[in-house]
């Protein structure tokens, strides 16, 4: 499968799952006060007007965050167009889909709905959503991909074969 197509499909899936779960969270009245799902997981509706962990909330206007995210998505789309392999394409697609989900939310609500609240006792991780999960997973895949050896990367296979011919190996 073409790397761009794979990236596009991952972006569509990330965007769709994100928007679907946010719609459920926004339209479930019980989440206003939180619902315990597991001893370490609550579902609770929160509108985040900042970025990761609520940083910059109230400091940068929502439209500034939309503009910044749009520039990042444009850069990621250029990278996706040149993606050397399927793993990179899928990773970029996840990040793009998650980012587009959060951009749409900022345009509609001037904030991003979060609803996943993981905790240990009274210590809570900042709430997040599936767009954040997609962005994190895409970034983790890119990070992991950076450790692959040059011999594994498809774009270097031909170059490695030529080196073997030059050295007589």
C-alpha positions in Angstrom: 0.0 0.0 0.0 1.2 3.5 -0.8 2.7 5.3 2.2 0.5 8.4 1.6 -2.6 6.3 1.4 -1.8 4.5 4.6 -1.1 7.8 6.3 -4.4 9.2 5.0 -6.3 6.2 6.3 -4.7 6.5 9.7 -5.5 10.2 9.8 -9.2 9.5 8.9 -9.4 6.7 11.5 -7.8 8.8 14.2 -10.1 11.8 13.4 -13.2 9.7 13.2 -12.6 7.8 16.5 -11.7 11.1 18.2 -14.7 13.0 17.1 -17.1 10.1 17.8 -15.9 9.6 21.3 -15.9 13.4 22.0 -19.5 13.5 20.7 -20.4 10.8 23.2 -18.6 12.5 26.0 -20.2 15.9 25.3 -23.7 14.3 25.1 -23.5 12.2 28.2 -24.8 14.2 31.2 -23.4 11.8 33.8 -19.8 12.8 32.7 -20.2 16.3 34.0 -19.6 15.0 37.5 -17.5 12.0 36.4 -18.1 8.3 36.2 -15.7 5.7 37.7 -15.0 3.0 35.1 -12.1 1.2 36.8 -10.3 1.9 40.1 -7.7 3.9 38.1 -9.9 5.4 35.3 -12.8 7.9 35.4 -14.7 9.4 32.5 -15.2 13.1 33.1 -16.1 15.9 30.7 -13.5 18.8 30.8 -13.0 21.6 28.3 -9.3 22.4 27.9 -8.6 25.8 26.5 -4.8 25.2 26.7 -2.5 22.7 25.0 -0.9 19.6 26.6 -1.7 19.4 30.3 -3.6 22.7 30.0 -0.4 24.7 29.4 -1.0 28.2 27.9 -4.6 28.0 28.8 -6.0 31.6 28.9 -2.6 32.9 27.8 -2.8 32.2 24.1 -6.1 32.9 22.4 -7.9 29.8 20.9 -7.4 31.1 17.3 -3.7 31.4 18.0 -3.6 27.7 18.9 -5.6 26.9 15.8 -3.1 28.8 13.6 -0.1 27.2 15.2 -1.7 23.7 14.8 -2.6 24.4 11.2 1.0 25.3 10.4 2.2 22.1 12.1 -0.4 20.0 10.2 0.8 21.6 6.9 4.4 20.7 7.7 3.3 17.1 8.6 1.4 16.8 5.3 4.6 17.7 3.4 6.5 15.1 5.5 3.8 12.5 4.8 4.0 13.2 1.0 7.7 12.3 1.2 7.3 9.4 3.7 10.0 6.8 3.1 8.0 3.8 4.4 4.6 2.7 5.7 5.6 3.0 9.4 6.4 6.7 8.9 3.3 7.2 6.9 1.1 5.6 9.5 2.8 7.6 12.3 2.3 10.9 10.5 -1.3 10.0 9.7 -2.1 9.4 13.4 -0.6 12.7 14.4 -2.3 14.6 11.6 -5.7 13.0 12.4 -5.4 13.8 16.1 -4.3 17.3 15.4 -7.2 17.9 12.9 -9.6 16.6 15.6 -8.3 19.1 18.1 -8.3 21.9 15.5 -12.0 21.3 14.7 -12.8 21.3 18.4 -11.1 24.7 18.9 -13.0 26.1 16.0 -16.3 24.8 17.4 -15.9 25.3 21.1 -12.8 27.5 21.5 -11.5 24.6 23.6 -10.8 20.8 23.4 -13.1 18.3 25.1 -11.2 15.9 27.3 -12.7 12.9 29.1 -10.2 10.3 30.0 -9.0 10.7 33.6 -6.4 8.2 34.8 -5.4 8.4 38.4 -3.7 6.6 41.3 -5.4 7.4 44.5 -5.7 11.2 44.7 -3.0 11.8 42.0 -4.6 12.5 38.6 -2.9 12.6 35.2 -4.3 15.5 33.3 -7.4 14.5 31.4 -7.1 13.8 27.7 -8.9 12.4 24.6 -8.4 10.0 21.7 -6.8 12.8 19.6 -4.1 13.0 22.2 -3.7 9.2 22.2 -3.3 9.2 18.4 -0.8 12.1 18.5 1.2 10.3 21.3 1.1 6.9 19.4 2.2 8.6 16.2 5.1 10.4 17.9 6.1 7.2 19.7 6.2 5.3 16.4 8.4 8.1 14.9 10.7 7.9 17.9 10.9 4.1 17.7 11.5 4.3 13.9 14.5 6.6 14.6 16.3 3.7 16.3 15.9 1.3 13.4 19.3 0.5 11.8 20.0 1.9 8.3 20.0 -1.7 6.9 16.4 -2.1 7.9 15.2 1.1 6.3 13.8 0.4 2.7 15.4 3.5 1.2 18.9 2.4 2.3 18.7 -1.2 1.1 19.7 -0.4 -2.4 22.5 1.9 -1.2 23.8 -0.9 1.1 23.8 -3.3 -1.8 25.9 -0.9 -3.9 28.4 -0.5 -1.0 28.8 -4.3 -1.0 29.6 -4.3 -4.7 32.1 -1.5 -4.4 34.0 -3.2 -1.5 33.9 -6.5 -3.2 31.6 -8.0 -0.6 
